[in-house]
Amino acid sequence: LPSSPPSPPSPLPPSPPSQPTPSPPPPSPPPPSPPPVAIYSASLVTYDGTLHIAECEELPSDHVDMQIVRGVHEAHANGEDEYRAIDNSNYDVAAFRDCLLQQPIMSEQDYTRRVVEIGVAELQATGSYSGAQVKLVCESQLQICRAHAMQSSLDMNDATAAYTVSLAVPGDSGARFDYSFSMKHCVFSDNFGPLVECLRHETVLDNFPRFYTDPTGKINGRNPHYRGAFSSMCGAQHQLCSTIPENQPHSDGCGELVGNCRVALKHMQAMMFRIDLDEQVCNNFALKSVRGFFHDHMSADIDGSILFELHQEYNVGLCQWSKYINALSDATECDPGSIIAMAGELGLEACGMDLWNVDTEAKPHVNIGRGYQCKPNYSPRFHNMTTGERLPQFDDMHVASSANATESHWYALNGHAFAEPGDRHDEFGDGEIEYSGEATASSHVIGRVTCPVTGKHDGPGNPHEPKSARAGFFHGDGMTKGMANLRRHFRDGLSKFAVAQCNDTVLSPGGERGNLQPSAPTDGRRSNAASNETDLNAIGGLCGMPTHFLGSVRVGSPHRTARWIINAQRLALHISRDKAARNDIPPEFVGSYRWSKTEHQLCDEHLKFFLPYEMNRLEFKAMAVPHTP
């Protein structure tokens, strides 16, 4: 624009008469400390004749985890110690009171006895109940008593399933003790016979030791008996028992479906995994399976509709893979959506993600038995419903370089149950972008671009300058061999992505939220790509998002990928009337995009299927790899 002539300077107002500088106001007094919560004072429990639980320092009310001591206590002015339940019907207040006041429960096993010995030694040396090891005894008494007071609608008293882990005692010089997690302490409400039998008596986690060694991090910390440790163990037992198809209520036709999908799983395992894991590679079928998983989800649901959407530009390169999926479905009579869901998880694992161990709690399963209707299934939020083409604002280069496009992209794709701007109490959006963005990074770091990506970018510089990203693998040359090397390669690739993800010299208008550093998208390309790698910055649009509650999502935490996969493959797009009106969607597109089953599909339920368990079954290992004539 031509420069305007300078305006004449405004006359300065006369200076006011000088005033004495006022003294700064006195600092506000610090807020009063929260009152202590009377928990220990009436206890008669004593350890080694020295450490009296009644002398333990009461906990400030803001330090008391109400999930741990919920419904426990109040010492009233009349001197009576009264315990009352607060909105927790599964809590036995009398049992808690008896345990805390009467039972030296820390003396019951070697591990907790050692915790007491260290605490007593500290008390004798210092004469104070303020020391860390004494507090550990006091809080452990509280935690264990709460665990013993939990009630279950399912009687677990005769449970025999238990898991033993070796733990170091906090404050000890390195000694370790075996610590047993018994299912007797779990709170379950199930009543289906086979599932109950599994919960009580089957040590299903024994073949997956990381499932119950990871939660011990919660025990190795400041308090070895934090209730979360029990919850993790009980939750892992329930998660695995409930994903065994035989433990799930089902209609008559489901047994045949389960057998069919096990056959399909056997074939895909042979396609993606080497028997000798030192020879493992991330092969083309695994790569395409990950891409097919994501792209089937991009239309509306992981349902096999992608087999009828291959003419769309964003599905170029999936033709041969789709022929295999179709042939495998025909040969096994496991529906295509179930096969694609299984293939996506297997592909990530085969290419080094370590999918089922990146999160201590989120262990992705597959829902098998999906509706299949032999046609496309497009979302009006993401597609032109006349042509089926992806809307232009969601083209790859635009999303890679635009924070606006990225968040709109995920608000559209994750439109089944996740908040958009205006849904949350703070008026920001969610869209599950934190998890979706991480899943994008996880899938791309093992993938490749086979054709240059062209388009316009919205990054720094000219927002309308055409740009292109070159072809190539995102990280490395695709020749990594050996599962240990593949896992290291995956982690290194994520770190490399994170370094060049955002343009940290540019602050997006409106700034950032939380404790994240200022950032903005790049121009859609990465600055640290090797010459043989694609320079597409597929995650750049996660930087400086204007309406997302985090502002930016920095990648590098693959546990979020596991959580996204759980939701993506079990939830289908659902467009409510409110969201339709908000997004200018005609009313005829309101409703669920999950396909119902046809008369040829005999299983009425969606059954949960946990792939590591299935592949570890002796019957599965003995199964011959299926072949077509």
N, C-alpha and C positions, 0 to 999 in steps of 0.2 A: 504494500500500500504506500502511496506517496506520503511523505512526512508532513504533518501539519505544522503551520508556523507556531513558534513558541508563544504561549500566552504571557501577557504582562504579569509581572509578579504582584501578588496580592499585598496590600499594605499590612504591615505587622500591627497587631493591636498593641496598645500601650502596656508596658509591663506592670503587673500589679505590685503594690508595695510589698517589700520583703516581709516574710513571716518567719517566726522561729520554727525550726524543723521539729515537728512533733516527735516525741519519743515513741519507739516501736511498742506495740501492745505486748504485754507479758505473754509468754508462751502458754498455750492451753495446757491444762494439766492432763497427763496421760489418762486414758480411760481406765476405769477400775477393772481389776482382774476379775474374771468370772468366778463366781463362788464355787467352792469345791463340791463335788457330789459325794454324799455320804454312802460309801459302799462297804468299806472294810471295818468300820469302827466296832461293830458288834461281833466280829468273828472271834471264835475260840480256838482257831487253828494255829498251832505252833510247830515250827520245824527245828529239830535238833535242840529243843529247849531254849532256843535263842531268838529265832526270827518269828515274831508274832504278827500274824496277818492284820490284827487289829491296829498295829502301829504303822501300817503302811500309809504313805502319804496319799490323802484323798486326791482324786483327779479333778482338775478344773473342768467345769461343765463343757467348755468348748473343746476339750481334749478327749472327751468320752465319745467313742464311736457308738452311736445309738444302734447300729446294726449288730454290735457285739454285746452290749449290755442292755439291750432294748427291753423295756418293761421290767426293770429290775428293782428300783429302789426309790425311797425317799425317807430321810430321817426327819421326823416331824418334831415340832416344838414341844410336844408333850413327852418327849423322851423315848417314845416307842419307835423302834425301827420297823417301818412298814414298807413292804414290797408290793408293788402293784403292777399288773400287766398293762401295757399300753398298746392297744391295737395289734396284738400278736396272739392269735388263738393257738399257734403251734409252739408256744413257750410255756413250760411248766414252772411257774413262779416258785411253788413250794419246793420243787426239786433243786432249783437254783439256790434258794435260801439255805436249804439243808447242806448243800455241797459247800457253799462259801463259808458258812458259819461253823460247820462241824467236821468236814472231811479233809484230812491232809492228803488230798488227792495227788499232790506232786510226788508222793513217796511210792507210787504204784509201779514205776518202771525205772530201769537204769538211766535212761536219758534224762527224765525229769528229776531224778534224784541227784544227778550230777549238776543240773541247773541250781538246785537247792544248795548243794555243797559249796558252789562258787559264791552264791549270794550270802551264805552264812559267813564264809571266810571274809568277804568284803565288810560285812556288818561288824564282825569282831575287830577288824583292823581299823575301821573308821568310827564306829559307834553311831553311824548315821543311816537313816533309811532313804537318803537322797541319792545314793550311789546307783549306777546303772544296773549292776547285777542284782541288787536288792529289789529295785523296781521290776526287774525281769521276773523275779519270783512272785511278786505281788500281782502283777498283771497276768502272769500265766495262770495263777490260781483263778483269777476272774474269767479268763478265756476258757479254760478247760471246764469250769463249772457251767458256763453257758452252753458249751457243746453238749454236756451231759443232760442239760435240761431241755434240749430241743425235742419236740414231740413229732411223731410221724403218724399219718393216717394209715401207713403200711407198717405193720409190726416187723421190725428188723432185728429183734432180740436173738433170733436163732440164726442170723446171718453168719456164714463161715468165710465169706470172701474177705480177704485182707491183703494189704500190700506193705512190704517192708522196704524202707529206704535207710541209707546210712547218712547220718547227719553229724556235722561238727557242732559242738555246744558253744553258743556265744560266750566269749570270755575265757574259754578253755585254751589250753596250749596246743591244741590240734587233735585231741582225742575225738573219736567219732563213735556214735552209738547207733544201733539199729532202732528205728522208730516205726511202729506199726500203725497203719491206717486201717481200721476195721470199718466195714460197711454197717456195723451195728449203730454207728453214730450218725448215719445219714438220715435225712428227712426226705421221704418219697411219698407220693400220693397215688401211685399207679396200682391198678388192680387186674391187669391182663395177665393171666397165669404164666405164660412163657417169659414175659418180661420180668415179672416178680421173681421167678426162679433164677434168672440171670443176675438180677440185682443182688440177690441174697447170697448166691453160692458160686457163681462163675467168675474166676479171675481173668476176665477177658482182656485186661490191660497188660498181662504178662508178656505178650508178644510186642508190646509197644512201650518199652521202659521209659522213653522220654515223656510219655504222657503223664507219668506220675513222679518223675524226677524233677521236671521243670517246676511244678508247684512248690518244691521244697525251698525255692528261693524265698518264699513267704515265711518259711519257718526259720531259715538261717539268719534272718534279719533281727531286728531289735526284739521281737517277741516270737519265740519258737512255737507258740500255740495259737497264733492268730487264726480266728475262725475261718478266714479265707482259705487256709490250707485244707481244712476239712471240706469246705465247699468245693475246692478244686478237685479233690479226690472223688468226692461223691458225684460231682458233675461229670467228671471223665467216665466214671463207671456207668452213669445213666446215659451219657451221650453214646457210648459204644454199644451198650446193651440195646438201646432203642433204635439203633440203625441196622440191626440184624433183621432181615425181612421176616424170618420165622417168629420173631418176638413182637410183630406188629399185627393188629387186627386187620384182616383182609378178606375179600370176597373169594369165591371159589376159583376164578380164573387167574388169580395173582400168582399162584404157585408156578404155573406154566410161564408167565411173564418173567418171574425171577430167574428161572432156569435159562430162558432165552437170553436175558441180558447178561447172565454170567458167562454164557458162551461167547457173546460179543465182546465182553471185557477180556476174556482169555485171548481172543484174536488180537485186540488192540495192544495188550501187554506185549505179545510177541512182535507186533509191528514197531513198537517204540523202545523196548528195553532189551539190552544184551544180557545174556545169562551171566557173563563175567562183567561186573560193573566197572572194572578197570578198562573195559573196551567200550563203555557207553559213549554214545555221541548224541547230539541234538539233531536228529534226522529231519528230513523235509516233511514227513508225515506228522511228526510231533509239532513242528512249526505251524503247519497249516491247521492242525487241530486247535491250537491256541487261537489262531486268527478266526477260524470258523466259529468257535465258542463265543468270542466277542461280537462277531458280526451277526450271528443269529440273534443275539441279545439286542443288537442295535435296531432291529426292525420292531419287535414288540415283546418277544419272549424267546427263550431257548426251546424251540418246539419243532425244529426240522424245517420250518418254512423257508430257510435259506436255500434249500434245494430248488425252490421256485423263484428265487431272487438273484440268481447268478448273473443275469444280464445287467445288473446295476454296476455302475463304474467302480464303486468301492468294494465290490466282490470279485474283481478281476484277479485271476490267479488261483481261484478255489475250485475250478471246474473238475480237475482230476480227483482232488480230495473228495468232492461231493459225490462223484461216481462211486468211490469206495464206500462212503457212508451209506449210500443208497443200496449198493449190493450187499453190504453187511446186514443191513436192516431186513432186506428181502430174505437172506439166507437164514437169519436167526429168529426173525419175527420179534425182535426187540425194536421198539419204535425209534425213529431217527432222532427225535429230541433227546431221548435218554442216552443214545449213543454219543451225540455231540456233547452233552453235558459231561459224560464220562471221559471223552476224548480230550476235552479242554483241560481238565484237571490232570490227566495223565501226561499231557504234553508239557505243562509247566513243570511237573516233577521230573520228567525225562530230560528236560533241558537245564536242570540244575537249581530250581527254586527251593527245593525242600519244603514243598507246599504244606505238608501236615505237621511240620515242626517249627514254623516261623512264629506261631502264636501258641501260648500255653493253654488257651481256652477255645479258640476258634479252630475247629478241625472240619474243614469243608466235607460235606457228604453230597450225594447226588440223589435227587428225587427221580425215581424211574416210574414209567407208566404215564407218559404225557400224551395229551390229545394230539392227533395228527390228522390234518384235513387236506393234504395234497394241494396246497395253494399258497400264495404269498400271504404275509400277515404284517402289513405296514402300519406304522404309527403316524397319525396325522400331525403329531407334534414334531416329527423328524423328517417326514417325507411329503412330497407332492403326491396326493392321493390319486391323481389321474395317471401319472406316469410311474409312480413308485420311486422316483429319483430322490436322492438325499437333497434336502433344502440347501440352497447355495451358501447360506451363512454357516453351514457346518462342514464346508470343504476343509480338507486336511490342513492346508497352509494357513487358512484363515483362523482355524481353531488353534493352531500351533503358535500364532503370533498375537492373538487377541484374547485378553482376559474376559471381555464381554461375551465373545463367542464361546469360549470354553465353559463359562458357567451356564450360559443358555443351553449349550450342548448337553450338559449333564442334568440340568433341570428337566430337559425334555426326555432324555433316555431313562432317567430314574424317576419317572413320574408316577410310580405306583404307590409309594407310601412316604415319600420324603419331602420335607418342607421346602417351599420356595419363598422368596422375599414376601413378607407379609404374613406368612404362616407362623413364624416364630414370635415369641414374646418381644424379642429385641428388634423385630422387623427385618432382620437379615435373613439370608437363605441358608439352606443346608445342602439339599440335593444329593447327599452322600458323596459329595465331591472329594472329601478327604480320602475316602476309601477308593472311589472310582479313579481318581488321579494316580494314586499309588498303583492300582491294578494296571493302568495304562503304561506306567513306567516298567512294571514287571514283565508285561507281555512284549513291549518293544525292545527291551534290553537284550532279549534272546532272538529277536526277529530281524528282518531285513526289509529294505525297500528295493523292489525289483525294477521299477521304472521311476525316472525322476518325478518329483512332486512339484507341480507348478501352481501358481495362484498369486493372489494379492495378499500382502501382509498388512497388519495394523501396528507393527512395532515402531521403535524410534526411527527417526528419519522421515522420509516421504511415506505416508500411510497408504498410498495408492500405487507404489512402485511394484511392478510385477517381479516376483522372485521365484526361484526354484531351488529345491534341495536335491542333491545328487543321490544316485542309487548306491546300495551297499548294505552290509550288516550294520546294525547300530553299534555293536561293540565287538571288535575282533574280526576274524575272517571265517567264522563258522566251523573251524577245524578242531576245536577243543575236544579232547578225548579223556575219558575217565570221569566217573561221577564226582569224585572229590574235586577234580579240576573244574568240572562244569559248575559246581556250587561256588567255588572260589571265583570263577569267571562271572557268575551272576552277581555276586556281591560287589565285585570290582566295577562291573558295569553300572550298577545303581549309583555307586559313589561318583563315578565319572559323569553320569547324568546330572546328579545334584549340583556338581561344581559349576556347570555351565547352564543351569536351568533358567535362571532369572537374570535380567539386566539390573544389577544392584546399584547402578549409578543413576537410575531414573526412578523417581517416586511417582507412583500412580496417583492421579487426583483423588483426594479424599484420604490418602494415607493408608496406614495399616492398622489392623486390630490385634489385640493380644501383644505378645512379646516378640513378634517376628520382625526381621529387618526390612527396611523399605526395599521395594522391588517393583519391577514391571516386566512385561514380556520382552523377549528379544524379537528379532525380525523373522522368527520361525526357523532359524538355523542355529546350530551349536558351534561355539568357537573352538572347542577342544576335540572335534572329530578328527581321526587320522585320515590320511589321504584315501585309504581304501574303504572308509566307512561313510555311511550316509551322514550328512550334516543336518538332517531334519531334527528340529527340537520339538518333538511331539508333545512335550509336557510344559512348554514355555508359557502357554496360556493360563497355567495355574498360578501365575505370579501377578499379584496386585489386582485380584478380582474385586470389582466395585461393590457387589452386594452379598458376597459370601461371608459368613460370620468369622472365618479365619483370615480373610484377606488374601493370603497366599498359602498354598499347600506345598511345602518342600518335600520332595520324595526322598526315599532312603529307608523307609520303615515297612518292610514287606509283610509284616503281620496284618497290616491294613488290607493288603491284597486278599489274604485268606478270608477276611470278614466280608469284603465286597463279593467274593465268589459265592459265599453262602447265600447272600441276599439275591444276587443277580440270577442264580439258577433256580431259585424257588419262588420268586415273586415276578408276576407278569405285569405289564403296563395296565394301569387302570386310570381312566380319565373321568373325574367327577364333573358334575355340572358346574361347580364353582371354578375348577381349573379350566374347563372348556371356555367359559365366559371370559376368564382372565386372559386366556391365550388366543382368543378369537377363533375358536374351533367350533364348527357347526354342530348343532345338537345331535345330529345323526351319528356322530363319532363318540358320543358319551358311552362309557361302560367299560367292561373288562376285555382285554385282548388275549386272555388265556383261552385256548381252544378246549372245547368239550370233547369228550371221546366219541368215536364213532361206534356203530353197532358191531364192528369187527374187533374192537378192543375189549377184551373180556374182563380185565381187571379194573374195578371201579376206583381204586385208591391210587394215590401217589405214595409209593413206598420209599423210605429212606434206605440208602445204599452207601456204606462206607468202604471206599475202594481198598485202602490198606488192609482192612480186616478180610475183605473178600479174597484178595490175592494171597493172603496168608493161610487161608483154610487148606487143610490137607487134601480135601476133595478137589479144590481148585488146582492145587499143584499137580495132582495126578491126572487132571483133565487133559485130553489130547487137544492140540490146537486144531480148530475146525477148518475144513477145506471144502470148497465147492467142487463139484465134478469137473 
